[in-house]
Amino acid sequence: MSESFQGTVIRGALAHLLTSTPAKLLGFALTILAAQTLSPGLYGEFNLAVTIYGISDLLTNPSVFTYFVRTPEAPEKSLNSAFTFSLVRGVILMGIFWLLATPLAAAFDGGPGVVVLLQLLSTTFFIASVRNPWVVSVYHGLEYRKMALIESVGALVGNIAGIVLLLIYENPAALATGVIVNQIVGCILTWVYADRAPKFAFDVKELVTVWNFSRFLLINNIIIFLLLQLDDVFIAKLAGLELLGIYALAFKVANDSVLFLIATLRQVLLPAFVRLVSDREKLARATLRAVGTLSALSWILASATFAIAHELMLIISPDPEWRGSELVLMALMPFVLVRAVNGVYGSVLVAVGEPQVLSRVAGFQLACMIPLMWLGYEVGLGIRGSEMDGVLGVTLAIAILNLLTNNVLMVHCHREHDIPGWKGFGLMWLLAPVCVPAAGLATWLKDPTWNPWFGATVGALIVLLIALPAWELLVRGLKLGELVDSPSKLIQRAISR
């Protein structure tokens, strides 16, 4: 990857990070407020509604926008036809989902509260359908600042709306309304930044061309969503909405405090990899650098979160009914680590035009998921007879499944695209010998009687003061500068750009 191109990608990552941080901080504040305002059961209702809505959306969403990002040469009639199809789909689905809210909620053991939430969320089918597809030109031009605004401002405004409404009404419907506001603002921004307005058209030939590529992404996205949300349904069925609420809160904290940085940096990879597809050597170097850097960040963030999980969840909600969420948060950290690297290899496969590989791998994951979750739940339940231990077993089983997937993706990219597998594996685990003991030391040194804010600060500092210098020394000592950025190099580039 050339220095100028790498600089563009780094600027894009910084733009995404800086723009998304306020929204994520407000999202974290909304999570804290929800934990302090709602009971685990009510929070579980909201997450069950979001899961049902998400499954319904993915089952009918052809995932065409990724196709247009991947295909800059797509003709005008293709984009216009996709817009028309999306609009028709949105209107029909909004009506159907509203009418079927009651039986859908009943199918997942949800009550009247879930029905109301589903009817609110049904409006997002229409809102999403009127997004302007011509905004794809922003992605083709690697205009990362605009991309960041499109993807972050809606979340910012939606979180503000959610906070205000939750303070007033203390009802999970406030959270659903925040989701709707997020979609509305994001839709408006696609029209603000698109270089033209779409026209009504319906070219069957163009839609078939789009479908031939996006069908694999659709299958993959459905499976990935099920992999991420099937655990919610599983836990709700076996352990009840209260434990689902505890599990969902821990996952939300992990997503907002750890995964947001990883996901933000990963968002810039697909447009960048598309530019490098014609040069296998540059693509391999860029992939290894992404794997090395994201893995190092993941190890540090996950280790620090593991060390301060108890204090973090006490800060979010001191109410005893939320206890156990800190254990789930700790158990989620292995999943967080693997998910970051899987995203890198997934972006490579989409960039080179192999979404079908992702579908096959994700299908294998889904086939294994329910048996593994059941095994994890039964093993956990058998330890002390506690349903919470069963939930922890489910969490660890999902992490193991994602680790197996990581190895499959790594081997495929090595065999088919000359991306060195052993180097990728080594870079992924480079900081493990440092971060694991650092997290253990921080956990051991902290006193549980300390003020949660003080304990969290001490624990995080211990991990950072050990892991960051070790990262720098390992990169320099092993001469890995061409494969992974050191902290000083990242800071230097950020300042210079």
Secondary structure, 3 states (H helix, E strand, C coil): CCHHHHHHHHHHHHHHHHHHHHHHHHHHHHHHHHHHHCCHHHHHHHHHHHHHHHHHHHHHCCCHHHHHHHCCCCCHHHHHHHHHHHHHHHHHHHHHHHHCHHHHHHHCCCCHHHHHHHHHHCHHHHHHHCCCHHHHHHHHCCCHHHHHHHHHHHHHHHHHHHHHHHHHHCCCHHHHHHHHHHHHHHHHHHHHHCCCCCCCCCCHHHHHHHHHHHHHHHHHHHHHHHHHHHHHHHHHHHHCHHHHHHHHHHHHHHHHHHHHHHHHHHCCHHHHHHHHCCCHHHHHHHHHHHHHHHHHHHHHHHHHHHHCHHHHHHHHCCCHHHCCHHHHHHHHHHHHHHHHHHHHHHHHHHHCCCHHHHHHHHHHHHHHHHHHHHHHHHHHHHHHCCHHHHHHHHHHHHHHHHHHHHHHHHHHHHHHHCCCHHHHHHHHCCCHHHHHHHHHHHHHHCCCCCCHHHHHHHHHHHHHHHHHHHHHHHHHHCCCCCCCCCHHHHHHHHHHC
